[in-house]
Amino acid sequence: MKIKLISNMYPAATDKLFGVFVKKTVFALQENGATFTQKILIQGKRSSTIQKLLTYAKYYIKAIFSVFHRQHNLVYVHFLTHNLPLIFWYKQMQKKPMVLNLHGSDVSAIKPNSILDQWQNRTLKNIDALVVPSFYFKQVVQNRYPSLNIPFFVYPSGGINTGLFYPDLSKRKALQMAYVSRIDEGKGWQDFLAIYTQLNKAGINIRAVIAGDGNQKKMLLDAIAENPFKEDIDFRGFQEKEKLAEIYQQSELFIFPTELPESLGLVGLEAMACKSILFARNIGGATGYVQPGVNGFLFNSVPEVVQQIKNYLALPIDKQNQIQEKAYATAQTYETKQVAANLYANFKELCSKK
C-alpha cells in the first residue's frame, strides 16, 4: 500500500519532539508494509510569527501542487483545523481515499457552532475515514458532529511498547506513588501532592516520584520545599521512556490527576502494563479503559481518591494481585505491534473498497 502523508507537525533534527506521534505512526505503518511515496510536512516548531507564516505558505504551495503526484493508494492527513483548505482541495482534485488523523486540539480548541466549527463539520463529511486515539474521543467527535457517517479507526497514539513497559515487581522496595506528566496548569500536580500529603498524615508511609517538566516547574519545586513530608518526594524532571518504565516498575500506585479531557492518557496504560494500580480522574480517555474496582480506579476529588487508596491497601494480597493482573491484561490489548497491524489492515480494506 502506497501512502501520501500530509502533516503540519513532524519532528526535525533540532526539534525531535515536535509531532513525534506522527513519525511513530509512519514507522508503525512502514513496519507493516506501507510505503510513503510522498511526505508533505512542516518539520520543527517555528519561533516567530513571520517564520510560521512563511513556513505555512511553503507547506500549502507544496501540498496544492502535489495533488498531481498520484503514485499513492491513499492520502493520510494529520490534523483537521490547520489543513481544512487542503482537504477540500484534494477531495475536489483526486478520487483516492482520504484518511484524517483527528487530534484532541482539533475539537477542544474550537468553539462549538462557530464558523470554523461548521466548516470542520462540512469538511469531515468528505473524509473517507477518521483515525482517533481512543473510544472516548470517538464518542466526543460523534457528539460534536452527530451527522457524521464514516468509519472510525481507533489507534491509541502508537500503543504500548511491551518490550519496554513490562512488570518487574522485584524493584518495589517500598510503597510508592508516581506522577508522570507535564508540570502545567490543569495537569493536576497540586492534587498529586495533596493526595501524597493526606496519605502520610493518615499514617501511611508512602514515597512520591514526580517525572515531568513544564511552565509550573518552579511552583512545583516551591510546593515540595514547603511540604511537611518533603524528604520522601523525589522530583526527577523530564525522563526518557526507559527511565519512565523504571518508575512504573518501582511504583505500586500511579496517579493520573489531570483535570483536562485528555483524548487517551497513554501514561496510564504504560503504568498498567507495568502492573501499577491506576487511580485516574474520572474524565477523558482514561474512562474508556479503566473499569473501576476491576483494573483500576476513577475519582472525582482528592478525598475520594485518598479513600480509594486506603481501601485498596486494606485488601488482601490476592485481591490486589487480581487488580494488577486485570490492569496488565488491559494494557496488552494496546500493544504497539497489534494496534499498528490493525490500523494497516483498516487502511488496506478502505483502499480495496475504492
N, C-alpha and C positions, 0 to 999 in steps of 0.2 A: 504493500500500500504506500502510495506517494502522497505526501502532505505538504501543503504550503502553510507556513506559520506567520501570523501577524500579531505582534505584541508590542505595546508601548512600554513594557518593562522587561528587562533582561540583564543579567549580570555583565559587568565589564571587568577587565583586569584590575582597574583601580577602584571598583565598587562591586565586590563579589557577592554582596547580599541583596542587591537591587534586583527584584524579580527572580530570586533564586528558585522559587517554586515552579516558575515556568520552565527553567532549564532542567529541573529534576523531572518534570513531566515529559519533556523532549527525550531525555535519556531513557526513561522508562518505556516509552513507545518504541524507541530505536532498539532496545533490547528484545522487544517482541517482534521485530521485523519491519518496522516502519522506516521509510526513507523520507527525509525532509529535503525536498527539491529546491525550496527557496525559503529564506527566513528574512522577513522584513521587521526590523527591530529598532527600538531605542535602547541602547546599552549604557547603563550607568545613569545616575541622577545628575541633573544639571543644577548649578547653584543659583544662577541669576535668571531673571525673567527673560532677558534678551536671549540668553543661551537656550532656554526652554522653547521660546518661540521659533528660533532658527532650527532647532532640532526637530520640532514637530512639523515644521514646513518641509524639511527634507524627508522626513518619515512619510508624510502624506503624499508628496510627489512620487516617491519611490513606490508606495503602495498603489497609487492610482494607475501608474503606467505598468505595474507588474501584473495587472489583470490580464494582459495579453500573453503573459508567460503561463502556459496552461499544461505544463508537464506534471500534473498532480491529479489525484483522485478526490481530494478533499481539502477544503480551506478550514484552518483551525485558528480561531481568533481568541486572544486573551483580553479580557476587559471590554465591557459594553460602552460605558459612558464616553471614553476618550476615542472610541472607534466607530461611533454612530454613523458618520457620513461614509466611512469606508465600507461598512457592512451594507449600507444601501447601494453604494456604487457596485460592489461585487455581485449583489443579487440581481442587479439590472444587466450587468455585462457578461455574466457567465452562469452556467447551469449546474456547476459542480456542487455537491452538498457542502453546506457550511455549518460548522460546529462552533458554538461560543462557550468559552470557559467563563462562567459568571463568578465574580468575586463579591465578597460582602460589601465592599465600598460602592459597588455598582447600584446597590439598593439602599443601604443605610444612609449614604451621603446625599441622597436625592430626596427632596421634599415630595411627599405623596401628592398626586394630582397637579403637580406643577407642569409647566410646558415641557420641560426636559423629561419629566416622568412619563408624560403622554407620548412623547417622541420615542422613548425607550420601549413603551408598550407596543407601539406600532412596529418598531424595528424587530422586536422579539418574535413577532408573528411570521417574519420572513426567514427566521433561523430554522434549520432542519433538526437540530438537537442542542440541548444545553448540558454542559458539564457543571456540576455543583459539588461542593466539598462534603456535604452531609445531607441526610434525610431531613434534618431540622431545617436547613437552609432551603431545601427543595420546597418545604411547606411555606416558608416565608415568601418565596418567589410566587408560588401559586396563590397565596392570599393577596399579594400585592397586585398580581396580574391574573385575575381569575379566568379571563377568556383564553389564556394560553392553552394550546392543544398540541404540544410537541413532546417528543421523548426527552426524558431526563436521565443522564448518566451520572451516578454518584461516584466521585473519585476523591477520596479523602486526603488531599494535599500530599500525595506521594506515599501515603500509608506508613506502616511501621517497619523499620529495618530490624527484623527479629534476630539478625546476626549480631546486632549491636545492643539492642534493647531486649534483655533476657534476665530472668531471675538469678540472683546469687545471694541467697539468704545468709550465707556464712559471713557476709560483710556487715550484717546488722548486729553491732556490738551493744548498742543502747537504743532506747526508744527515741525515734527521730521523726520530725515532720519537715516537709520540704515545700518550697515555693520556687517555681521556675517560670518566669515571665518577665515582661518589660516592667521597669520601675517607673510607671507613668500613671497619670490620672485615670481612674476608672478600672485599673487592673487589680485593685483590692489588697495591695501590700499592707495597708494600715490594718485591715481586718485580719490578715495573717498574723501580724504582731499581737493584735488583741486576743486572738484565739490562743496563741502561744502563752501569753501572759496569764490569761484566765485559767488555763490548764495547770500552770505552775502554782498559781495561787490556791488551786484546789488540791494541791499536794501531789500532783502527777509530775514526776521528774522526767521532763522531755527536752530534747535538744531541737534547735531550729536551724535549717540551712536555707539560705536565700541565694538564688542564682539569677542574674539578670542585670541589665543596665537601662538607663533611661533618664528622662528630664527631671525626675524627682529623686534622683540618687542621693543628693545632699540631704533632702528631707528625711529619707530613709535612714541614713547614717546618723543624723541628729536624733531620730526617734530611738534607734538602737542604743545610742550613748546614754539616753535617759531611761532606758528600760531597767526595771529592778532585777531582771534575770538576764542581763546582757552577756554574762560570761558564757552562756550556752547558746548564743546566737552567732552563727558562722556566715558572714556575708562574703560571697565568692565572686561577685560581679559577673560579667559575661563569661560563659563557658562554652567550649566546643561540645559537639554531640557526644564524643567519647566520655567527657567529664560529666555530662548530664546523665548518661547511663549509669555511671558510678553513683551519682547522687540518688537516683531512683532505687538502685540496688541496696543502698545503705538505709533508705528511709521506709519505714513501715507505713507511714501516713503521708499522703500527698494532698495538699490543699490547693484547690483551684478557685480562688475567691473573686474572680473578675466580675465587675458589675456591668460589663459590656456584652451585648449579644453576639459573642464570637460565633462565626459560622461553623466551626468544627471544634476547636480546642484540642489540637493534636498532642500537646504535652500531657493531657490527661490520659490519653491512650498509650503514650510511651511509658508513663508510670505504671499503668495497668499491666503492660507487657512485662514489667519487672516485678509483678506481684505486689505493688504498693496498693494500699487501700485508698481509693479516691473519694475525697469529700469535695464536691463541686457545687458552686452556686446554681440554684435552680433557674438557669437562664441559658439560652443559646444552644450551641451544638452538643454540649455535654448531656442535655436532656434526651438526646437521641440515642445515646449508647449506655447511659447509667440506668440500671434497674435498682431503685432504692431498696437497700437491705439485702440485695441478691449479689450484685457485683460491685457495689459502691454505695454512695450516699449523696443525696441532694439536699441543700439547705437554703434558707431564705434570710437568716440572720446569724450574727455571731453567737448569741446564747444557744440557738438551736444546734449549730454545728458542734459547739463545746459539749453539749449534752449527748449528741450522737457519738462523738469520740469516746466519751466516758462509757457509754453503753457498749460500744464496740470493744473497748479494752476489758470490760467486765465479762465478755462472752467466753465460754470455754474455748480452749485452743483449737479443737476440731471445728468449731463453728467459724472461728476466724480464718482457719485454713480453707474452709469451703468458699468463703467470700473471695479470698485471694485466688483460688483456682478459677472461680467464675470470672473474675476480673481478667485473669490471664487468657482464658478461653475467648472472651470478648475481643481482646486486643489481637488475637491471632487471625480473626476474620478481616482485619485491616492490614494484613501482612503485605509488604511492598510489592512483591512479585505477583501475588494473587490479584491485587486491585489493579495493577498495571495490565495484566493479561485480560482482565475483564473489560477495561477501557478500550484496549486494542481490538478485542472481539466486537465490542459495540460499534466502533468506528468501521470495521470491515463489513459488518452487517448493514450499516447505514449506506455504505457505498454500493453494496450489492443490490440495494433496492432502487438506486437511482439510474 
